[in-house]
Amino acid sequence: MAYRIVAAECVACDACVAVCPNGAIAVKRGTYVIDPDKCTECRKRTDGPQCASVCPTDCCQPA
């Protein structure tokens, strides 16, 4: 299961982009999105989803 960004709560702080080891997060039409084909929930790389761990508004959620 990939993560998603709850756009209504996202403040576009850019913190999630820098910590994603897979390059799965990008800006599309002014909104941050997570590519489900690239998102691995950081399995085998870290202790958990890095985007969720740095998000100040908790808008990175499991899909």
Rosetta silent file (secondary structure, phi, psi, omega in degrees, C-alpha in Angstrom):
SEQUENCE: MAYRIVAAECVACDACVAVCPNGAIAVKRGTYVIDPDKCTECRKRTDGPQCASVCPTDCCQPA
SCORE:     score description
SCORE:     0.000 S_00000001
   1 L     0.000  133.976  178.513    0.000    0.000    0.000 S_00000001
   2 L   -92.019  162.937  174.436    1.323    3.417   -0.901 S_00000001
   3 E   -88.816  163.059  176.612    0.945    6.625    1.049 S_00000001
   4 E  -136.688  164.933  177.116   -1.086    9.608   -0.147 S_00000001
   5 E  -109.884  127.364  176.222   -1.174   13.293    0.733 S_00000001
   6 L   -80.240   98.261 -171.173   -4.358   14.800    2.130 S_00000001
   7 L   -58.095  -35.990 -177.193   -4.279   17.932    0.002 S_00000001
   8 L   -64.227  -27.458 -178.211   -6.705   19.945    2.116 S_00000001
   9 L   -97.616  -14.197 -176.572   -4.349   19.750    5.108 S_00000001
  10 L   -68.825  131.135  178.757   -1.043   20.122    3.237 S_00000001
  11 L  -102.829    9.717  177.558    0.747   23.430    3.862 S_00000001
  12 L    54.502   46.218 -178.495    3.280   22.815    1.056 S_00000001
  13 L   -80.906  -15.204  176.409    6.266   22.998    3.410 S_00000001
  14 L    77.789    2.209 -177.639    8.334   20.703    1.127 S_00000001
  15 H   -63.881  -37.680 -176.635    9.639   18.618    4.069 S_00000001
  16 H   -68.110  -34.430 -177.539    8.355   15.325    2.674 S_00000001
  17 H   -61.930  -43.734 -176.049   10.064   15.731   -0.693 S_00000001
  18 H   -67.838  -28.449 -175.619   13.537   15.933    0.815 S_00000001
  19 H   -96.560   -7.258 -178.598   13.192   12.782    2.937 S_00000001
  20 L   -74.138  114.029 -177.825   11.610   10.450    0.373 S_00000001
  21 L   -73.083  -12.453 -177.020   14.288    7.903   -0.567 S_00000001
  22 L  -104.810   -2.697 -177.162   12.363    6.833   -3.677 S_00000001
  23 L    64.023   34.649 -174.919   11.621   10.219   -5.207 S_00000001
  24 L   -86.927   -9.187 -175.318    7.925    9.396   -5.024 S_00000001
  25 E  -107.941  131.676 -179.418    6.723   12.876   -4.028 S_00000001
  26 E  -146.708  168.065  175.972    6.247   15.677   -6.545 S_00000001
  27 E   -98.967  125.914  177.239    4.186   18.800   -7.127 S_00000001
  28 E  -129.010  119.336  178.957    1.379   18.426   -9.666 S_00000001
  29 L    53.929   40.946  176.375   -0.902   21.371  -10.430 S_00000001
  30 L    80.537    5.126 -179.378    0.143   23.122   -7.232 S_00000001
  31 E  -126.133  139.596  176.147   -0.493   20.116   -4.976 S_00000001
  32 E   -74.684  136.398  179.010    1.961   17.591   -3.567 S_00000001
  33 E  -134.155  152.680  176.855    1.260   14.027   -4.691 S_00000001
  34 E  -111.349  124.058  178.825    2.816   10.649   -3.944 S_00000001
  35 L   -74.448  113.265 -177.615    3.339    8.299   -6.900 S_00000001
  36 L   -65.014  -21.626  178.228    1.931    4.938   -5.711 S_00000001
  37 L   -75.951  -22.703  179.584    4.190    3.071   -8.125 S_00000001
  38 L   -99.259  -24.409 -175.792    7.300    4.530   -6.448 S_00000001
  39 L   -74.553  124.587  177.037    6.116    4.581   -2.824 S_00000001
  40 L  -115.273    9.776 -173.567    7.309    1.591   -0.812 S_00000001
  41 L    57.863   25.049  178.341    6.436    3.095    2.585 S_00000001
  42 L    61.063   22.882  177.198   10.241    3.159    3.023 S_00000001
  43 L   -61.107  142.912  178.032   10.308   -0.579    3.692 S_00000001
  44 L    68.341   -0.658 -179.533   13.791   -2.085    3.871 S_00000001
  45 L  -115.657  -38.094 -176.454   15.351    1.407    3.879 S_00000001
  46 L  -142.243 -177.063 -178.929   14.223    3.060    7.115 S_00000001
  47 L   -79.325   -7.456 -179.884   12.173    2.414   10.240 S_00000001
  48 L   171.640  178.054 -179.267    8.963    3.708    8.657 S_00000001
  49 L   -58.132  115.188 -176.587    7.438    6.129    6.185 S_00000001
  50 H   -69.846  -35.360  179.714    9.709    9.165    6.223 S_00000001
  51 H   -60.416  -44.931 -179.772    7.146   11.539    4.727 S_00000001
  52 H   -66.646  -32.127 -176.920    4.737   10.870    7.582 S_00000001
  53 H   -72.408  -23.122 -179.051    7.483   11.250   10.173 S_00000001
  54 H  -107.650   -7.297 -176.222    8.349   14.822    9.084 S_00000001
  55 L   -70.810  120.272 -179.108    4.924   16.145    8.062 S_00000001
  56 L   -73.421  -15.237 -178.939    3.888   18.964   10.423 S_00000001
  57 L  -113.994    8.307 -179.476    0.195   18.569    9.613 S_00000001
  58 L    53.957   39.207 -178.522    0.003   14.755    9.507 S_00000001
  59 L   -93.602   -6.289  174.075   -1.319   14.857    5.954 S_00000001
  60 E   -87.330  109.593 -172.868    0.822   11.949    4.683 S_00000001
  61 E  -128.482  155.553  174.769   -1.479    9.005    5.263 S_00000001
  62 E   -62.365  142.710 -179.659   -1.755    5.374    4.114 S_00000001
  63 L   -76.809    0.000    0.000   -3.898    5.098    0.996 S_00000001
